[in-house]
Amino acid sequence: MSQNRNRIDRREFLTHTVSMLALASGAIGAQSEEVTQRMDEAKVKDWLHRWEKYILNSARNRYCDREMGEEIGWLISPFLNGFYYGYLATQDMKWVEMLIDWADAWIRRGVKEPDGYIGWPKGNGASTSAMPGLLTDNLLGEAMGLRPLVLMADTILKTPALKEKHGRKAEEYLKLSEQTFDKWSARGCWREVKEGGVWVVPPFGIDPQTGQWTEGYARRNTDGFSKPANKQNLIALWLIALFDVTKKPVYKDRAEKWWRQMKSRIKLREGKYYVWNYWDPAGAWDYKPDGSPKHWVGVHPNGGYYAIDVEGIVTAYEHGLVFTSKDLDRLIATNRDFMWDKQIVGAKFQRIDGGQPDPRWQNSPGVLWTALTPYDATLRQVFEANHNPASWGGLAATPRYIARQVHKR
C-alpha cells in the first residue's frame, strides 16, 4: 500500500472519529444525564445490514497481514473495534472469529527487539517531524490495536461458550498487552510532570546495520518528544480498559495522570465554552537547544483530533476520574451551541476556537463530538441524521452505537 493511501485513510479515520462512543455508563450530572431514547428498530436493522456488507467487503484489504508501526492503529484497529462491537451488537460468533484472525495475523509478525520485547518496527516509525526518521515500533499504534483485544478478552472470559473455545487466546492477548505496557515504561517513555504525566516519543530506534539501539538510547530517560493530546488520550483509553479488566491500579494511575495533565491545559472561553491546544510542551525534552519548542503550539485545524480528546474526557468522567458533570456540560455547550451550524441534516461544525478553516481540512474544521451523544438529545439527533453506517468511520461507530441500544433493551 502506498504512503499516500495511508495518509488518506488516516484522514478519514480522524474525520469520522465522531464515531468514538463510550459504552460504559458512569456518574450522572445535572445536565449530563444519559439520553434514553432508542433508535427505531427498522433503522437499527438497516444500519446493521449496511455496516455488515461494508466491513466484510473492506476486510478484504487484509491490512493485518502487512501494516506495522503507527499504522496498526490507524488501519488495523478500526477493523478490530468493528469486530468487537459487532459481536456486542449482534452476538454473532463470526465477529469473534474475525477479530482473532486479524489479531493473530498482526501479532505473529512481531519481532524481538534489542531489549527482548516484541514490537512491529518500521522506517520513520516515530511518525512525527519533531523526531528523526528512525526504524522503530510505535506506542500509539500498539495501544490502539491492543485496546479492542483487551475488551474482547474480557468478553470471552466472562462468556462460558466463548471461554471454552477461546479462553487461552484471551489470556494471551491480556499478557501481550501487559508486556507492551512494561516495554514502553522500561524505555523511559512515561514522564511524571507537575500536573500529572505524559507519554513521549523515544529518541532512539533500531540501527538496521547492527540490529542494536541507536545512540539516542542512552538519553531515553531525559530526551524525547511529548505526544499530542489526541495520542495521549488514545493511549489512556487502552490503559483504562486494561484496568477495567485486570483491576491493576498502575493502569488507572497512568490514565488518570494524563487526564489531570489535560484538564490543566483546558481554557474556558466566554464563561461557558472549552478550548485547548493540539500540543503543549510538558518538560525540558520538548524544547530545542535555543529554547524554542519542538512543535508549534495552538489549536489544530483538523477537528477530528478533538473528537478523540473528548472521548478520552468522557471515558474519564464515566470512570469517576478528573472530569465532572460540569466539564461535560461545557463540552456539550462548546460542540452544540458554539461549533454547530444548527442544521440537523447536513450538519457542519466550525473550529473549536472559531478560527478560519485550513484548506487541507476544509470539510472538517470541527466535527460532531459523538462521545457526547449519550448525554445530549440534540447531538444524538444530529448523529443519527448524518451517520453513514457503510463508511470508514462507521466500521466501529455503527455497531458500537447499536450495542448501546441493545444493552438498553
LINQUI-V288577 format. One record per pair of residues at least 4 apart in sequence whose C-alpha atoms are under 8 Angstrom apart, sorted by the first residue. I is the first residue (numbers start at 1). J is the second residue. If there is no record, write none. Layout:
# LINQUI-V288577
{{I | J} {I | J}}
This chain:
# LINQUI-V288577
{{1 | 5} {1 | 6} {2 | 6} {3 | 7} {4 | 8} {5 | 9} {6 | 10} {6 | 71} {6 | 75} {7 | 11} {8 | 12} {9 | 13} {9 | 74} {9 | 75} {10 | 14} {10 | 74} {10 | 75} {11 | 15} {12 | 16} {12 | 392} {12 | 393} {13 | 17} {13 | 74} {13 | 392} {13 | 393} {14 | 18} {14 | 303} {14 | 304} {14 | 305} {15 | 302} {15 | 303} {15 | 304} {15 | 364} {15 | 367} {15 | 393} {16 | 304} {16 | 392} {16 | 393} {16 | 394} {17 | 304} {17 | 307} {17 | 308} {17 | 370} {17 | 393} {18 | 304} {18 | 307} {18 | 308} {18 | 367} {18 | 368} {18 | 369} {18 | 370} {18 | 371} {18 | 393} {19 | 370} {19 | 371} {19 | 393} {19 | 394} {19 | 396} {19 | 397} {19 | 398} {20 | 307} {20 | 308} {20 | 311} {20 | 370} {20 | 371} {20 | 396} {20 | 397} {21 | 311} {21 | 370} {21 | 371} {21 | 372} {21 | 373} {21 | 397} {21 | 400} {21 | 401} {22 | 311} {22 | 314} {22 | 315} {22 | 371} {23 | 400} {23 | 403} {23 | 404} {24 | 315} {24 | 318} {25 | 318} {26 | 317} {26 | 318} {26 | 319} {26 | 320} {27 | 317} {27 | 318} {27 | 319} {27 | 320} {27 | 325} {28 | 32} {28 | 33} {28 | 34} {28 | 325} {29 | 33} {29 | 324} {29 | 325} {29 | 326} {30 | 325} {31 | 325} {31 | 329} {31 | 375} {32 | 325} {32 | 328} {32 | 329} {32 | 375} {32 | 376} {33 | 375} {34 | 374} {34 | 375} {34 | 376} {35 | 373} {35 | 374} {35 | 375} {35 | 376} {35 | 377} {36 | 374} {38 | 405} {39 | 43} {39 | 44} {39 | 405} {40 | 44} {41 | 45} {42 | 46} {43 | 47} {44 | 48} {44 | 402} {45 | 49} {46 | 50} {47 | 51} {47 | 389} {47 | 390} {47 | 398} {48 | 52} {48 | 389} {48 | 398} {48 | 399} {49 | 53} {50 | 54} {50 | 389} {50 | 390} {51 | 55} {51 | 389} {51 | 390} {51 | 391} {51 | 394} {51 | 395} {51 | 398} {51 | 399} {52 | 56} {53 | 57} {53 | 390} {54 | 58} {54 | 390} {54 | 391} {54 | 395} {55 | 59} {55 | 79} {55 | 82} {55 | 390} {55 | 395} {56 | 60} {59 | 63} {59 | 79} {62 | 66} {62 | 102} {63 | 67} {63 | 75} {63 | 76} {64 | 72} {64 | 76} {64 | 102} {64 | 103} {64 | 105} {64 | 106} {65 | 102} {65 | 105} {65 | 106} {66 | 106} {67 | 71} {67 | 72} {67 | 75} {67 | 76} {67 | 106} {68 | 72} {68 | 120} {68 | 121} {68 | 122} {68 | 137} {69 | 120} {69 | 121} {69 | 122} {69 | 125} {69 | 136} {69 | 137} {69 | 138} {69 | 141} {69 | 142} {70 | 74} {70 | 125} {70 | 126} {70 | 127} {70 | 137} {70 | 138} {70 | 139} {70 | 140} {70 | 141} {70 | 142} {71 | 75} {71 | 76} {71 | 141} {72 | 76} {72 | 77} {72 | 141} {72 | 142} {72 | 144} {72 | 145} {73 | 77} {73 | 78} {73 | 140} {73 | 141} {73 | 142} {73 | 143} {73 | 144} {73 | 145} {74 | 78} {74 | 141} {74 | 144} {75 | 79} {76 | 80} {76 | 145} {77 | 81} {77 | 144} {77 | 145} {77 | 148} {78 | 82} {78 | 395} {78 | 396} {79 | 83} {79 | 99} {79 | 395} {79 | 396} {80 | 84} {80 | 99} {80 | 102} {80 | 103} {80 | 145} {80 | 148} {80 | 149} {81 | 85} {81 | 148} {81 | 395} {81 | 396} {82 | 86} {82 | 395} {82 | 396} {82 | 397} {82 | 399} {82 | 400} {83 | 87} {83 | 95} {83 | 96} {83 | 98} {83 | 99} {83 | 396} {84 | 88} {84 | 95} {84 | 96} {84 | 99} {84 | 148} {84 | 151} {84 | 152} {85 | 89} {85 | 396} {85 | 399} {85 | 400} {85 | 403} {86 | 90} {86 | 91} {86 | 92} {86 | 95} {86 | 396} {86 | 399} {86 | 400} {86 | 403} {87 | 91} {87 | 92} {87 | 93} {87 | 94} {87 | 95} {87 | 96} {88 | 399} {88 | 400} {88 | 403} {89 | 399} {89 | 400} {89 | 402} {89 | 403} {89 | 404} {89 | 406} {90 | 403} {92 | 96} {93 | 97} {94 | 98} {95 | 99} {96 | 100} {96 | 152} {97 | 101} {98 | 102} {99 | 103} {100 | 104} {101 | 105} {102 | 106} {103 | 107} {103 | 149} {104 | 108} {105 | 109} {106 | 110} {109 | 120} {110 | 118} {110 | 119} {110 | 120} {111 | 118} {111 | 119} {111 | 120} {111 | 121} {112 | 116} {112 | 117} {112 | 118} {112 | 119} {113 | 117} {113 | 118} {113 | 119} {113 | 206} {114 | 206} {114 | 211} {114 | 212} {114 | 213} {117 | 179} {117 | 180} {117 | 183} {118 | 180} {119 | 137} {120 | 136} {120 | 137} {120 | 138} {121 | 125} {121 | 135} {121 | 136} {121 | 137} {121 | 138} {122 | 135} {122 | 136} {122 | 137} {123 | 133} {123 | 134} {123 | 135} {123 | 136} {124 | 132} {124 | 133} {124 | 134} {124 | 135} {124 | 136} {125 | 133} {125 | 134} {125 | 135} {125 | 136} {125 | 137} {125 | 138} {126 | 131} {126 | 132} {126 | 133} {126 | 134} {126 | 136} {126 | 137} {126 | 138} {126 | 201} {127 | 133} {130 | 225} {130 | 294} {130 | 295} {131 | 201} {131 | 203} {131 | 224} {131 | 225} {132 | 203} {134 | 204} {134 | 205} {134 | 206} {135 | 205} {135 | 206} {135 | 207} {135 | 208} {136 | 204} {136 | 205} {136 | 206} {138 | 142} {139 | 143} {139 | 184} {139 | 235} {140 | 144} {140 | 231} {140 | 234} {140 | 235} {141 | 145} {142 | 146} {142 | 180} {143 | 147} {143 | 234} {143 | 235} {143 | 238} {144 | 148} {144 | 234} {144 | 235} {144 | 238} {145 | 149} {146 | 150} {146 | 173} {146 | 177} {146 | 238} {147 | 151} {147 | 237} {147 | 238} {147 | 239} {147 | 241} {147 | 242} {148 | 152} {149 | 153} {149 | 170} {149 | 173} {149 | 174} {150 | 154} {150 | 170} {150 | 173} {150 | 174} {150 | 177} {150 | 241} {150 | 242} {150 | 245} {151 | 155} {151 | 241} {151 | 245} {152 | 156} {152 | 170} {153 | 157} {153 | 167} {153 | 169} {153 | 170} {153 | 171} {153 | 173} {153 | 174} {154 | 158} {154 | 170} {154 | 245} {155 | 159} {156 | 160} {156 | 162} {156 | 163} {156 | 166} {156 | 167} {156 | 170} {157 | 162} {157 | 163} {157 | 167} {157 | 170} {158 | 163} {159 | 163} {160 | 164} {161 | 165} {162 | 166} {162 | 167} {163 | 167} {163 | 168} {166 | 170} {167 | 171} {168 | 172} {169 | 173} {170 | 174} {171 | 175} {172 | 176} {173 | 177} {174 | 178} {175 | 179} {176 | 180} {177 | 181} {177 | 242} {178 | 182} {179 | 183} {180 | 184} {181 | 185} {182 | 186} {183 | 187} {184 | 188} {184 | 189} {184 | 190} {185 | 189} {185 | 190} {187 | 202} {187 | 220} {187 | 221} {188 | 202} {188 | 220} {188 | 221} {188 | 222} {189 | 199} {189 | 200} {189 | 201} {189 | 202} {189 | 220} {189 | 221} {189 | 224} {190 | 197} {190 | 198} {190 | 199} {190 | 200} {191 | 197} {191 | 198} {191 | 199} {191 | 200} {192 | 196} {192 | 197} {192 | 198} {193 | 197} {193 | 198} {193 | 282} {193 | 283} {195 | 257} {195 | 260} {195 | 261} {195 | 264} {196 | 256} {196 | 257} {196 | 258} {196 | 259} {196 | 260} {196 | 261} {197 | 254} {197 | 257} {197 | 258} {197 | 260} {197 | 261} {198 | 226} {198 | 227} {198 | 232} {198 | 257} {198 | 258} {198 | 261} {198 | 282} {199 | 226} {199 | 227} {199 | 232} {200 | 224} {200 | 225} {200 | 226} {200 | 227} {201 | 224} {201 | 225} {201 | 226} {201 | 227} {202 | 220} {202 | 223} {202 | 224} {202 | 225} {203 | 216} {203 | 217} {203 | 219} {203 | 220} {203 | 223} {203 | 224} {203 | 225} {204 | 213} {204 | 214} {204 | 215} {204 | 216} {204 | 217} {204 | 220} {205 | 213} {205 | 214} {205 | 216} {205 | 217} {206 | 211} {206 | 212} {206 | 213} {206 | 214} {207 | 211} {207 | 212} {207 | 213} {207 | 214} {208 | 212} {213 | 217} {216 | 220} {219 | 223} {220 | 224} {222 | 285} {223 | 285} {224 | 285} {224 | 286} {225 | 285} {225 | 286} {225 | 294} {226 | 281} {226 | 282} {226 | 285} {226 | 286} {227 | 231} {227 | 232} {227 | 279} {228 | 232} {228 | 278} {228 | 279} {228 | 280} {229 | 233} {229 | 262} {229 | 277} {229 | 278} {229 | 279} {229 | 309} {230 | 234} {230 | 278} {230 | 305} {230 | 306} {230 | 308} {230 | 309} {231 | 235} {232 | 236} {232 | 258} {233 | 237} {233 | 258} {233 | 259} {233 | 308} {233 | 309} {233 | 311} {233 | 312} {234 | 238} {234 | 308} {234 | 312} {235 | 239} {235 | 255} {236 | 240} {236 | 254} {236 | 255} {236 | 256} {236 | 258} {236 | 312} {237 | 241} {237 | 255} {237 | 312} {237 | 315} {238 | 242} {239 | 243} {239 | 251} {239 | 252} {239 | 254} {239 | 255} {240 | 244} {240 | 251} {240 | 252} {240 | 255} {241 | 245} {242 | 246} {242 | 247} {242 | 248} {242 | 251} {243 | 247} {243 | 248} {243 | 249} {243 | 250} {243 | 251} {243 | 252} {248 | 252} {249 | 253} {250 | 254} {251 | 255} {252 | 256} {253 | 257} {254 | 258} {255 | 259} {256 | 260} {256 | 316} {256 | 321} {256 | 322} {257 | 261} {258 | 262} {259 | 263} {259 | 312} {259 | 313} {259 | 316} {259 | 322} {260 | 264} {260 | 322} {261 | 265} {262 | 266} {263 | 322} {263 | 323} {265 | 276} {265 | 277} {266 | 274} {266 | 275} {266 | 276} {266 | 277} {267 | 274} {267 | 275} {267 | 276} {268 | 272} {268 | 273} {268 | 274} {268 | 275} {269 | 273} {269 | 274} {269 | 275} {272 | 330} {272 | 333} {272 | 334} {273 | 330} {273 | 331} {273 | 333} {273 | 334} {273 | 338} {274 | 330} {274 | 331} {274 | 334} {274 | 352} {275 | 352} {275 | 353} {276 | 298} {276 | 299} {277 | 297} {277 | 298} {277 | 299} {277 | 300} {278 | 297} {278 | 298} {278 | 299} {278 | 300} {278 | 305} {279 | 295} {279 | 296} {279 | 297} {279 | 298} {280 | 297} {280 | 298} {281 | 286} {281 | 287} {281 | 293} {282 | 286} {283 | 287} {286 | 293} {286 | 294} {286 | 295} {287 | 291} {287 | 292} {287 | 293} {287 | 294} {288 | 292} {288 | 293} {288 | 294} {299 | 352} {299 | 353} {300 | 305} {301 | 351} {301 | 357} {301 | 358} {301 | 361} {301 | 365} {301 | 366} {302 | 358} {302 | 361} {302 | 364} {302 | 365} {302 | 366} {303 | 307} {303 | 351} {303 | 352} {303 | 364} {303 | 365} {303 | 366} {303 | 367} {304 | 308} {304 | 364} {304 | 365} {304 | 366} {304 | 367} {305 | 309} {306 | 310} {306 | 369} {307 | 311} {307 | 367} {307 | 368} {307 | 369} {307 | 370} {307 | 371} {308 | 312} {309 | 313} {310 | 314} {310 | 331} {310 | 369} {310 | 371} {310 | 372} {311 | 315} {311 | 369} {311 | 370} {311 | 371} {311 | 372} {312 | 316} {313 | 317} {313 | 323} {314 | 318} {314 | 323} {314 | 328} {314 | 371} {314 | 372} {315 | 319} {316 | 320} {316 | 321} {316 | 322} {316 | 323} {317 | 321} {317 | 322} {317 | 323} {317 | 324} {317 | 325} {320 | 324} {323 | 327} {323 | 328} {324 | 328} {325 | 329} {326 | 330} {327 | 331} {328 | 332} {328 | 372} {329 | 333} {330 | 334} {331 | 335} {332 | 336} {332 | 337} {332 | 372} {332 | 376} {333 | 337} {333 | 338} {334 | 338} {334 | 339} {334 | 352} {335 | 339} {335 | 340} {335 | 349} {335 | 352} {335 | 368} {335 | 369} {336 | 340} {336 | 342} {336 | 378} {336 | 379} {339 | 349} {339 | 350} {339 | 351} {339 | 352} {339 | 354} {339 | 366} {340 | 347} {340 | 348} {340 | 349} {340 | 350} {340 | 368} {341 | 347} {341 | 348} {341 | 349} {341 | 350} {342 | 347} {343 | 347} {343 | 348} {344 | 381} {344 | 382} {344 | 385} {344 | 386} {345 | 382} {345 | 385} {345 | 386} {346 | 386} {347 | 382} {347 | 386} {348 | 366} {348 | 367} {349 | 364} {349 | 365} {349 | 366} {349 | 367} {349 | 368} {350 | 354} {350 | 355} {350 | 357} {350 | 364} {350 | 365} {350 | 366} {350 | 367} {351 | 355} {351 | 356} {351 | 357} {351 | 365} {351 | 366} {352 | 366} {357 | 361} {357 | 362} {357 | 365} {358 | 362} {358 | 365} {361 | 365} {368 | 379} {368 | 383} {369 | 373} {370 | 379} {370 | 380} {370 | 383} {372 | 376} {372 | 379} {372 | 380} {373 | 377} {373 | 378} {373 | 379} {373 | 380} {373 | 383} {374 | 380} {376 | 380} {377 | 381} {378 | 382} {379 | 383} {380 | 384} {381 | 385} {382 | 386} {383 | 387} {387 | 394} {388 | 394} {389 | 393} {389 | 394} {389 | 395} {389 | 397} {389 | 398} {390 | 394} {390 | 395} {391 | 395} {393 | 397} {394 | 398} {395 | 399} {396 | 400} {397 | 401} {398 | 402} {399 | 403} {400 | 404} {401 | 405} {402 | 406} {403 | 407} {404 | 408} {405 | 409}}
